[in-house]
């Protein structure tokens, strides 16, 4: 059975991002996949210290962080999964702060000794696992896709963990409701979108 790990960086329970991830999970489960959803808001993750202790040893084996919190558990889940859903709404033109904190702690996926000008991705030569991206934005859709950095940051996260993007779902809309519901047209799109992963 294919194991899908969904990592959701939304702050709001049952917001558009949560609804999109849940709809994707349901579609994937109907196709026989096993889906685990991680809500980053429920996992205490400390700030990266930028000490680079985890980046000093070469090779494909991931570095070890000096901080002991929920992040190692999440990395173990990333490594065991067959494919991914990475989701974050747009806040101030970027992924949410909790998703950014998660991203920064993925430094264990890099080799960057002190004599190197830049990092090397440990999983660069790995067999690429597939990933779907989910983002949302309260601004009109074209603004969210073209002028905000959410999509770029989600793609960087996928590259860091050694996967490849096979689809991006953007649920941008002008926010006119406090508790919006996922439109039926998006639910229909999600059913086809999910098949790209498995």
N, C-alpha and C positions, 0 to 999 in steps of 0.2 A: 504494500500500500504506500502511495506517495505521501510523504509528510510535508505539509506546507506550514511555514511559520509566518504569521502576520504580526508585524510590529507597528503599533498604532501610537503616534505621538500627539493625539488630540487631548485637550484639557477637558472637553465637554462630553459628558455621558449622553449618548443618544443624539449627538449632533450629526451633521451631514457626513463627516468622516467616519464616525462609528457606524452609521447606517450603511455606508458604502462597503466598509470592511465586512460587516455582518452579512450583507447580501452576497458578496464575493465568497465568503466562507460557506454559505448555504449552497451556492451553485457548485462549488468545488466538492463539497461533501456528497451532493447528488451524483457527481461524476466518479465517486469512489475514493476521493482523497481524504486524508486525516488532517484537520486544520486546528492549529493552536493559535489563539489570539493573545498577544502580549499587549497590555495597556501600560504604556510607560508611566502613566500617572500613578500606577499602583506599585511601582518598583523604585525604591530609593537608590538613586545613582548620584554619586558625588562628582564634583567638578574634576576634570583632568588637571593634574598639577603641572603639565608640560615638563616633567622631569626627564622624560624619554628613557627611563629605566627599562621599559618594556620593549624598546626598539633596538637595543644594542647587539643582540645576538643574531647572526645571519641565519638564513634558512627558511623553510616553509613552516616550521613549528612556531605557533603564535607565542608572542612575548607574554610575560606575566606582569600584571599591574601591581603596584605597591599598595593600592587601595583595596580594602576588603569590604565589598558591599554587594549589591544585587547584580553587578555587571558581569561577573564571571559566570553566573548562572545563565544569563542571556547569551553570552558568547558560546557556552556549551550547547545551547539550543540552536544557535545559528549553525554551528558545525554539524549537528546531527540532522538538520532539515535538508530536504531534497530541493526545495524551492521556497520563494519568499513573496510576501506582500509587504511593501514598505509604505506607510501612510502618514501624512502630516498635513494639517491645514496650514494656511498662510496667516502669519501674524506679523504685522509691520514689514511686509515684503519678504518674509523668510519662513523657514520651518519654525515650529514652536521652540521655546527655550528648552523644554524637556527632550525634544528630539535632537536638538543641537548638542546638548550635554551627552546624550547617548552616542551621537556621531563622533564627538571628540574622544570618547573613551575607546573607540575602535582603533586607536593608535597601536594596539597590540598586533594589528594586521600589517604593520609596516616594519621594515628594517631601515634604520637611520642612525648609523653610528656617528659619533661626533666629528669624524673627519670627512663626512659626506655632505655635499651641497644640498641634497634633497632626499626624500624617502623613496624606497622601493617597496612595491606592494608584494607581500609574501605570497599571495594567491594569484599573482599575475599569470602563472603558467598552469593554473589549476583547470580542471574540466569545469567549464562554466555552468553553474546552476542558473535556473531562470528566475526572473523577478518581475513582478508587476508593481507599478507605482500608482499610488492614489493620493491626490491632493485636492484641496478645495480652497475657495477664496470667496469672500463676501463682495468683492468688487466684480464688475462685469468680466466675463470669461476671458476676453482678449487681453485685458490688462494683466490678469493673473498669469497667463501663459507667457506673455512677452516681456513684462517689465519686472516681475518678481523672481526671487531666487529659489523658490521652493523646489521646483522641478530639478534644477541643477544640483541642489544639495542632496536630494533623494538619489539622483544618478551617481553622485560621488560616493554615497554610502554603498550602493550596489557594487560599484567598481572596487571599493576597499575590501569588501568581503569575498571578492572573487566570483561575482555573478554577472549576468548580463540582463539588460532590460528587454523584455519582450512585449511590453505594452504600458501605456500611461493613461490613466483615467483622471480627467480633470473635471470636477463638478463645480466649476465656477458659476456663480449666479449673484445677482444683486440681492443682498440680504434685506428682506422686507418683513420678515417674521422672526420672532424671538426663538421659536421652536420649529424650524422648517422640517418638512418631510422630503425624503428622497423622491424625486419625480419618477413617474412610471417609465418614462423614456430612458432614464438612467438605469433603472432596474433591468429593463430589457437589454440594454447595451452590456450590462455586467454579465449576463448569462453567456454571451458570446465571448466577452473579454476573458472570462475565467478559463476558457478552453485553451487559450494561448499558453497557460502555465503547465497544463498536464497533457 
